[in-house]
């Protein structure tokens, strides 16, 4: 269902109930789609299969041999003097 923003504000509890039992509710602003109200279960289903940032970083592309060699053979000391 589509709601104008003012109507959605005035009947927010109804918008939420409809989202829970009938599906996503679209909110329009000046005739253009601006937001969608989802039930918590619909939101959870959307988020369920998305990797977190940590997952994305840990499961990134594998390093090729040249990159591994470059990391392992780099100098173990800082590249510049830092005085504290």
N, C-alpha and C positions, 0 to 999 in steps of 0.2 A: 504494500500500500504506500501511497505517496502523501506526505503531509507538508503543508506550508509551515515555515519555521514558527510563525506566531501561533498556529493551531497546535503544533507539537509542544511548544512551551506551555500553553494553557492546559493541555491534556497529556502531560508527560507520562503519568502513570498508565494511561490507556495505551500510549505508544509502546511502553515497555512491555505491558501485558500482551499486546499484539505481536511484538517481536518474539516473546517467549513461546507463544502458541500458534502463530500463523506464519512466522518467518520474518526476514529482514524488513525494516520499515525505512523508506527513503524520506529524507528531509530536503525540501527545496528552499532556496533563498533567491528571491526575485525571479522565480520561474526556472532556476537552474539547480540541478542536483548538487547538494552541498555536503550531505552527510548520510550515513546509514546507521541505524540502531539495530544491533544484533543481540540475540540472546547470548548468555554466557556460554551455553553449550555450543552454539554455532561459532563463537569466537574461539573457543578452545579447539574445536575441530580444525579451524583455519591455521592455528598456531602449532598444532600437534606435530606436523612433519617438517617444520622449518628448523634448520640448524641454528644453534646459538652462535654468537661471534666466536666463542672459544672453540666450538665444534668446527666451524669454518677454518679457523687458523690451524687447528691441530690436524685437520684432514685436507690441508691444502695440497698443492702439487708436490710430487716427490722431487727432491733435489737430484740433479744429474751428477755424475762422478766429478766433473770439473768444478762444480760449485762446492761439493763436499771437500775436495782437495784444497780449494782456495781457503775455505773456512778453517780447516785443520792445520794448514801450513802458515797461517797468518801469524804475525808477531804477537806474542802473549803480553807484551808491555804496551802501555798507552802510546799512541802515535805522537803525542806532544806532552811537554811538561806542564803540569798543572800545579801551581803553588797555592796552597791554602793558607 
